[in-house]
Amino acid sequence: MPYGRHSPGVRRRAARECDAARMESGPEAFAGVAFALFGAGLLVWTGVCVRAGEPVADGVSRSAGTTLALLFGVLFLGTGCWLLL
């Protein structure tokens, strides 16, 4: 068989795999946007609270609340960006 020619079965299987990849990209993009928006919102909210001198979380020390909020904000934002790549 010459190079570049495939049987019809190989072409059909490649087409199915390509369709499956396209179908999975929609939910992945949605999850990426959701994670990125949540992470960015958490970082902005944390920054506003810290700048105003308000506690970031109720019942937790300011340093612990700020540290955890920043950590999770960066984590969610990074995960969202990774999903969008």
Summary of the structure (lengths in Angstrom):
residues: 85
radius of gyration: 22.3
end to end distance: 37.3
largest distance: 73.4
contacts: 206
relative contact order: 0.15
helix: 80%
strand: 0%
